[in-house]
Amino acid sequence: MFDGQLVGTQGQTFAPGTPLSQVPGVTPRDNPNPKETILYVNGIMTPVEGQLREMQSIADTSGAKVLGIHNATQGLTADLAQCVTDKLDKGANPAVDTLADTLYSELKAGRDVSVMGYSQGGLITARALFDVQNRLRVEDGLSQADTEKLMSHLKVETFGAASTRYPDGPQYVHYINEADAVPTLTGLGGSLDPLAFIKDAGKGAVVHRFTDGNLNPISNHMLDTLYMKHRVAFEDARAGQF
């Protein structure tokens, strides 16, 4: 069980707390020495080898080195139950703890961080970000404004995510396929959403909605074969240039 462990190249796993510089990441096939690093949190029903395939797709699409934070599967029923407790911010989730600890440590060290969360991984990302926000406010005594300023060093991209709320501060880009039931029913919703008033994408967030796919709900939700086709460079996305 590798829940909450860091994942590197060839599916190697590393204990939480391992310095990111000591984790050999997955690199683009055409560039073994990329300048940027992205932390990636996977969704439900994904073993390490499945996350590794997704990490390679992200690396090839983004041109960045990718390090994984593993959200382990315990079967469909248990995974869905964990999504519910994640939404309620209840119960332990090692992936949340690892991501929150990593982001907090990197921010305190003065480093920018890029994060991607897919499906339940987007929900884990949101929960970890709220945890970081609370630590900065309560443990470090920062004001809301100073907390948001520090968290602006986080670049966060979500794909088909299952979270309806994100804290203010980070720079967000949320990708939502209107033909994907996960984000439209459990996340930020589609373009016509009667519950939009109770959802919060984060201050200044860019939400990119598009429609792609067919009648297959699984293929409409895939990261590597669908969402990555629509992903553009982070700065372009923040400028609305899709």
Beta strands, then each sheet from edge to edge (+ up, - down):
strand 1: 6-7
strand 2: 13-14
strand 3: 37-41
strand 4: 65-69
strand 5: 113-118
strand 6: 154-159
strand 7: 171-177
strand 8: 206-210
sheet 1: 2+ 1- 4+ 3+ 5+ 6+ 7+ 8+
end
